[in-house]
Amino acid sequence: MALRVQSLAELEVLCNHLYEGTDLAQRLQAEKVLLELIDSPECLSQCQLLLEQGTTSYAQLLAATCLSKLVSRSSPLPIEQRIDIRNYILNYVASQPKLAPFVIQALVQVIAKITKLGWFEVLKDQLIFRDIIADVKKFLQGTVDHCIIGIMILSELTQEMNLVDYSRPSAKHRKIATSFRDTSLKNILILACSLLKELLAKPLTLQDQQQQSLALQLLKLVLNCLNFDFIGNSADESADDLCTVQIPTSWRKIFLEPETLDLFFDLYHSLPPMLSQLALSCLVQFASTRRSLFSNPERAKYFGNLIKGVKQILENPQGLSDPGNYHEFCRFLARLKTNYQLGELVMVKDYPEVIRLIANFTITSLQHWEFAPNSVHYLLTLWQRMVASVPFVKTAEPHLLDTYAPEITKAYVTSRLECVPVVIRDGLEDPLDDAATVFQQLEQLCTVSRCEYEKTCALLVQLFDQNAQNYQKLLHSSSRNPLEIIVQEGRLAWLVYFVGAFVGGRLTYTSTDEHDAMDGELSCRVFQLISLMDAQLPQSSNEKVELAILWFLDQFRKTYVGDQLQHTSKVYARMSEVLGVADDNHVLETFMTKIVTNLKYWGRCEPVISRTLQFLNDLSVGYNLLKRLVKIEAVKFMLQNHTSKHFPFLDISNNYSLSDLRCRTVFYTALTRLLMVDVGEDEDEFENFMLPLTVSFENVTQIFNSGFEQEEAKRMLIGLARDLRGIAFALNTKTSYTMLFDWIYPAYISVLQRAIELWYREPACTTPILKLMAEFMQNRSQRLNFDVSSPNGILLFREASKMICTYGNQILSLGTLSKDQVYPLKLKGISICYSALKSALCGNYVSFGVFKLYGDNHFDNVLQAFVKMLLSVSHSDLLQYRKLSQSYYPLLECLIQDHMSFITSLEPHVLVYILTSISEGLTAVDAIISSSCCTSLDYIVTYLFKHLTKESKKTPRCRETSRDGQRLLHFMQQNPEILQQMMSILMNTIIFEDCRNQWSVSRPLLGLILLNEKYFSELRATLITSQPDNKREVLDQCFRNLMEGVEQNLLVKNRDRFTQNMSIFRRDVAEALRNEGAADPSNLDMMS
């Protein structure tokens, strides 16, 4: 529908609604109208109207946004029109340099996008969009405002060139980015540095807003140049501390000049904080320059200049009081050790003074724990890496880390203890609440602490004894001050974390008996604290201390318990004296007693319960440990008393939220592993263990049969489903699984079916039950290979079929759901059903031909349910929701491989849907999904090819067996574009994309070529004729080589030959297209 032309007034009202409006409905309506505006033929004239006559900055911003979307379309505007838009915007910003900064930014972005997308386009033998650099130089000759706009254009262009647009071929992006790097980027950096030198040469007046803006834009430009992805590895930004900047060799001269580094250190010292932090960000990148850019003497000189700059900053640390500067400086220090070795560091001039300054800076930083806490990670990274490098230093120069590392450890430990009263008194955010950061920092600190470990242990023993004594005094004092007790418990929590971290930091190859004895000293104190804390239950408790204790126990388990332990370890010598704990069997008893205590008394604290159960689960993995655990009294108690009476977290009353019931699965997995050590084939023992669940199921059955209380039955069933899933997960033998099957079938499984019928609208109930069924269907370790006389496999499949059909039919009755409800209420359940069905089809324990033979429709029903559920899901949702796509595509692969008669019998619109989903999945980012689609396509193509081969033989027997093939062939002849589109996609992937699953892509491609030789010839001709004359012969030869020695069949030997040819073809074509003279890949995109 064509949009009517809006008047200026109407457009400005829409802008206000869009950018300033508070009414959501108005804003959504404005968005809708403006999206229509972008698609209308009047878009350009309306944008011009807004830019030239708009009375507000928002009107101009809207025009820039529309233009940006217009020029970014996959089908580009004519080249002349794009040149006109670019020139119009350049003239517009040149004539109005005082526009609002966000408007200039948006307009500059349009110029950058036009330039990037047209980088290789030619008009009248000229690369027409590359003269942008010349255009910018005109801006630099104008006023300061014009100069700022020119720098903004270069900065935005550099950023845009570096930005990967995943909707376009990655090879095209790399080609443009590489060309820009080789032709323009170095000159832009030199230009920016020379302008910064000019700026620094003038007397800087900090009040001059224009000067500050110019400096800001220039530093941003340099940073964009240094952040450029030079070699196309698209480094993950989260891996900040692992970054090396791959500076091109042609830039060596810039980096070898000492003035380059001096410039940025001078800028840091001269500029106000907002700008000086950008100068430091540039220095971070300079410090990360790849080592191979320099020879050894050059690298030593360059590193010396960096360290000289560090020394100057630390001798005049006033600028570091700004959080931005401080953070960037910490990153700078960490990068020094990432790219340079400790042996190189100790050789620099004034090393002893520099390391002293860095140590003092680190200590001061750690003491001011509340100032920029996110920067501590970088300082600890520096020290961790330096200490880890000590054994490998070959130079005679002293590294002095044995002097400073203990000081760093001490500063961290004492500062964390000192923060506790402040946090509690002032109600600040407790660092202990951010567990991920605490664990990360402790992991770094444990390496530092092992340097001069005697000093670390002495400090910790002293602090632990002092705080434990104070705590005991407070507990026994008549005036028990609750606030002081909380403070003391907070300190003890930190100390337990430190002991856990330092014990966990033990490295076998550097550890000594003395170190193990010290670990014993520390561990004794924590075990004593455990007894003290547990003695106060249930009257008083502290969650933070409890979580710290569990962390310690886990670290102690990893280091000193089980197979990895040297049984003569000195850790137990001291523990034997103090606690009577002579070996790891005694420790296991302590562990299990602690677990039972926590499960008894911490039922209402989800974090403690889930961490305790995770610890129990970790202990229950490994047969040797299990054999020792089952002899412990606490374990026997758990196996005989797993009810809510003894373990309140198993209670299903309304006092607990439904999400708290999740931890039951882990509990029953661990418990069942322990049970199965001695049960063997003893069914009575298994029945006794299952008794609490039997009682619960009988109760649910009774409630169902009477006019029942829904809520109670629902909570019971959720708990039971989670328990049974945990039990089923742990049963990995045929004998043990059969015992569970005999227990649940048929009496209790019908209860689960009834629940799905009743509560299909409530995912809190259906999800655990469906997941239980999916677990039952898993033939892990061949546990479902029942005896030949047993019908259990078929009975189990029938129950799964009933449940999937019931759920599928009910869930489709919900109708259309809103975007935020569609996944939890519908798609999540569908993905679990698909997962269960896939396990059944691939499990190899059901002969599906039996169903048809005996007129049983359960198999047909479940396949129809699969189709109905599938058609209710949009293609975009299939790929958008990862769990759904990861269950759908493997299921589809299984159906196409083993049940082709079902696929060929589908209605044409269903086949179109399925084949379109395969086509879209071929380009999925997830390689598992794209590989699965390639395999599915290969099965289809092979099936068609075999059918055509048989048809050509025309024997009567072949004609009879080929009805299914005839149906599929007829469908493909009616819709030839489907396979052609897929061939285009695969060729596109091979030639233009970063193809990570080359083998998978090659398998269906051969079949597609043999079925569509004419279309393949057309694709080949299109690609070759789009290239310059001097390339055509090379490409033609590449295609000839691709099919060389390949025969007209799909035998394995022939496929392998094609796969080898394709690997060479891909390399040769990439080489041919990489050269500057080749045509723009966008013109040859085979999917267009």
Residue, then its C-alpha position, 0 to 999 in steps of 0.5 A: m500500500a502506498l503511503r500518502v505524502q506527509s506534510l512537514a507538520e505531520l512528520e514533526v509530530l511523528c518525530n516528537h512521538l517517536y523520540e520524546g513521547t511517553d505514550l507507548a501506543q503513540r510511539l508504536q504507531a509513529e514507528k509503523v508510519l515511519l517504517e512505511l515511509i522508508d519503503s515509500p517512493e517519496c522517502l528521499s523527498q520527505c527526508q530532504l524536506l525534513l533536513e531543509q525545513g525541519t524546525t527541530s533536531y529530531a526531524q533532522l535525526l529522523a531524516a538521517t535514520c531513514l537515509s541510513k536504512l535506505v542505503s543499507r538495503s540488500s537491493p542497493l539504490p542506483i549508483e548515481q542516486r547514492i552519489d547524489i545522496r552522499n554529495y548532498i549530505l557532504n554539502y549539507v553538513a558543510s553549510q550547517p556545521k553547528l547542527a546538534p552533534f547527534v544529527i551530525q553523527a547520524l548523517v556522517q554514518v550515512i556517508a560511511k555506509i554508502t562509502k563501504l557498500g560502494w567501495f569497489e563500484v566503478l563509474k566511468d573507469q573510476l572507483i567513485f566512492r573512494d574519493i571520500i578522503a579527498d572530500v574530507k581534506k577540504f573540511l580540514q582546511g576550513t574552520v575548527d567546526h568543519c575540521i571536527i566534522g571531517i575527522m568524524i567522517l574518517s572516524e565513522l568510516t573506519q568504524e563502519m569498515n570494521l563492522v561485520d554485517y552478518s546479513r551480508p557475505s562475510a567474504k565481501h566484508r573481509k575484501i572491503a576491509t582488507s582493501f581499506r586497510d591497505t589503501s587508506l588506513k595508514n594514511i588516516l592514522i598518520l593524518a590523525c597523529s600529525l593533527l594531534k601534534e599540531l594541537l599539542a604544539k599550541p597552548l591548550t586552553l581547557q575552557d575552549q570547547q572547540q579545542q576539546s571537541l577536536a581533541l576528542q574526535l582525533l583520539k577517537l579516530v586514532l583508537n578506531c584505527l588501532n582497534f581495526d580487525f587487521i587480519g579478520n579474526s573478529a576477536d571476542e571483545s569479552a577476551d579483553d586481556l588476551c588481545t594482540v593487535q596485528i599491526p601491518t608490517s608497512w606501519r613499522k616506521i610509525f611504531l619505531e619512532p619514539e615520538t609516536l609513544d611520546l605524543f600519547f603520553d604527553l597528551y595524557h599529561s596535558l588533557p583533562p580526564m575525559l580526553s586523557q583516558l582516550a589517550l590511555s586507551c590508545l596506549v593500551q593498543f600500542a602496548s598490545t602490538r604484535r611482537s613480530l613487528f619488531s626485531n629483538p633490539e627494536r622490541a627492547k627499545y619500544f618496551g623500554n619507552l612504554i615502561k618509561g611512560v608507566k614510570q612517569i605516570l606513577e611518579n605523577p599519579q594525580g590523573l589516576s584519581d579519575p575512574g576512567n583514567y584509572h581503569e584504562f591504566c590498569r588495562f595498560l599494565a595488564r597488557l604489558k605482561t600479556n605481550y612481553q615476558l618477565g625476562e624482558l621486563v627485568m632487563v628494562k632500565d630502572y626495573p627495581e624502581v618501576i616494579r616498586l611503583i607498580a606494587n605500591f600502586t596495586i597495594t593502594s588500589l586494593q586498599h581502596w576497594e570501593f574505588a573502581p572495583n572492576s579494574v582490580h581484575y587487570l591488576l591481579t592479571l598482571w601479578q598472576r602472570m608475572v608470578a606464573s612466569v617466575p620458573f621460566v626466567k633465565t636472566a641473572e637480574p633479580h625479579l624482586l617478585d618474592t619481595y612484592a607478591p606477598e605484599i600484594t596478597k596481604a593487601y588484598v586479604t586485609s582490604r577485604l576484611e576491612c571492607v566488611p564493617v563498612v559494607i554492613r554499617d553503610g548498607l553498601e553492596d557487598p562484594l561477596d554477593d558478586a560470586a563470579t567476580v570473587f571466584q575470578q579474583l581468588e583464582q588469580l590471587c591463588t597464583v600470587s599467594r603461592c609465591e613465598y607461600e610461608k608468608t601467606c600462610a603465616l598471615l592467614v593463620q594469624l588472621f583466622d585465629q584472631n577472628a575465630q577467637n573474637y567470634q567465640k568471645l562474642l557468642h559467649s558474651s552475655s550482651r550478644n551484639p548481633l551487628e558485631i556478630i554479623v561483622q565477624e561472620g563476614r570476615l570469617a566468610w572471606l577468610v574461608y574463601f581465601v583458605g579454599a582458594f590457596v588450597g585449590g591453588r596447589l600445583t603438583y609440580t611445584s608443591t612441596d611437603e612443607h606447603d602441604a603441611m601448611d595447607g593442613e594448618l589452614s584446613c584444620r581451622v576451617f574444619q573446626l569452624i564448620s563444627l562451631m557453625d553447625a553447633q549453632l543450628p538451627q538457632s543461628s546461621n549465616e548464609k555467606v559463611e555457609l557458601a564460603i565453607l562449601w567453596f572450601l570443601d569443593q577446593f579441598r576435594k579437588t586437591y586432596v581427595g580421591d584418585q589424584l591424592q598422594h596418600t602420604s600427603k603431609v596435609y593429613a599429618r597436622m589434621s590427624e593431630v588436631l582433628g583425628v582426621a588421618d586420611d581422605n576416608h575421614v574427610l569423606e565422612t566429614f563431607m557427608t555429615k556436612i551435606v546431611t546437616n545442610l539438607k536438614y537445616w537449610g531447607r529454606c535457603e535455595p543458594v545453600i541447598s543448590r550449592t550443597l547438592q552440586f557438591l554432593n553430585d560432584l562427589s557421586v561421579g567416579y566409581n572408586l569414590l562411590k564405593r567408599l561413600v556408601k560405607i558412610e553412615a550419613v549416606k546410609f541415612m540419606l538412602q533410607n530417609h529421603t523424605s521431607k520430614h528429614f530433608p525439608f527442601l523436599d517439601i511441596s507445600n506452598n512455602y516454597s516456590l516452584s523454581d526451588l523444586r528444580c534442585r530435587t533432580v540433582f539430589y536424586t541423581a546423586l542418591t541413585r548413583l549411591l544406591m546402585v553401587d550395592v543394589g545390583e539386581d535386588e528389586d526389593e532394595f530398589e522398591n524400598f528406596m522408591l517407597p516415598l515416591t510410591v506413597s506420593f503417587e498413590n496420594v496423587t491418584q487418590i486426589f485425582n479420583s476424588g473431587f480433588e485439590q488441584e494445587e496440592a496434586k500439581r505440586m506433588l507431580i512437579g516434585l515427582a517428575r523432577d525426582l524421577r528424572g534425576i533417578a532415570f538419569a543415573l540408571n545406565t544399565k539395562t537391569s537398573y532401568t528395567m526396575l524403574f520401568d516396571w515400577i512406573y508402568p502402567a500405573y503411574i505413567s497414566v497419572l502423568q498423561r492425565a496431568i498433561e491433559l489438565w495443565y497443558r497451559e502451565p509450563a511449570c507443570t508440563t515442562p518437568i513431565l515432558k523432560l521426564m519423558a524425554e529422559f525415559m526415551q534416551n537409550r544411553s549405554q544401551r539401557l533400553n535394549f530389553d529382552v527379545s521376549s519383552p514388549n517394553g520398548i513398544l509400550l514405552f514408545r506408545e506412552a510417549s506417543k500419547m503424551i506428545c499427541t495430547y500435548g501437541n493438540q492441547i497446545l495448539s488450542l491456545g491460538t496466537l500467543s504474544k511474543d513474550q509468551v510464545y516461547p515459555l507457553k508453547l515453543k519450549g514444550i514443543s522443543i522437548c517433545y521433538s527431543a523425546l521423539k528424536s531419542a525414540l527414533c534414533g534409540n534403536y529399541v523399537s521396530f517401527g514397521v510393526f505398528k503398521l503391520y498390526g494396525d497400531n496408529h501410535f506411530d502415525n499419530v505422533l508423526q502427524a502431531f510433529v507436523k501440526m506442531l511444526l506448522s504452528v511455528s514460524h520459520s524465523d522462530l525455528l532459528q531464533y530459539r536455539k533450543l528449538s532449532q537444536s531439537y528440530y533439525p536433528l529430528l528432521e534428519c532422523l525422519i529423512q534418513d529412516h522414514m522417507s515414505f512418511i516425508t514423501s507422503l506429506e502434503p505439498h505445503v508441508l513439504v515446502y515448509i520443511l524444505t524451506s526450513i532446511s534452506e534457511g538452516l543451511t546459512a545458520v550461524d550454528a555449525i551443528i544446525s547447518s551441518s544437520c541441514c546439509t545431511s538432511l538435504d544429502y539424504i533427499v538428493t541421494y533418494l531422488f538420484k537413486h529413484l531416477t537411476k532406477e526409473s531409467k532401468k524400467t524393470p517392472r520390480c523397480r516401477e512397483t517399488s518407486r511410488d514414494g520416489q515418484r511422488l517426491l520427484h513429481f513435487m520437485q518437478q513442480n517446484p524446481e526453484i527449491l533445489q536450485q535455491m539450495m544449490s545457490i546457497l551452498m555455492n555461495t557458502i563455498i565461494f564467499e563465506d567462511c565455510r567451517n563445515q566444508w565436508s558437510v557442504s560438499r556431500p549434498l552439493l554433488g547430488l544437486i549438481l548431478l540433478n540440476e546440471k543445466y542450472f549449475s552451468e547457468l550459475r557458473a556462467t553468471l559468476i565467470t561473466s561478472q568478472p573482468d576479462n583477465k579473470r575469466e579464464v582462471l575461473d573457468q579452469c577452476f570450475r573444470n577442475l571441480m568436476e574433473g574425474v567426477e563420475q555420474n554417480l553418488l558412490v562413496k568413492n566418487r563423493d570423496r573425489f568431489t570433496q577433495n576437488m571442492s577443497i582445491f576449488r574453494r582455495d583457487v577461487a578465493e585466490a582469484l577473487r581476492n585480487e584488487g581487479a576482481a568484481d564486487p562479490s555483491n554482484l555475484d551473490m548467487m542467492s540474489 
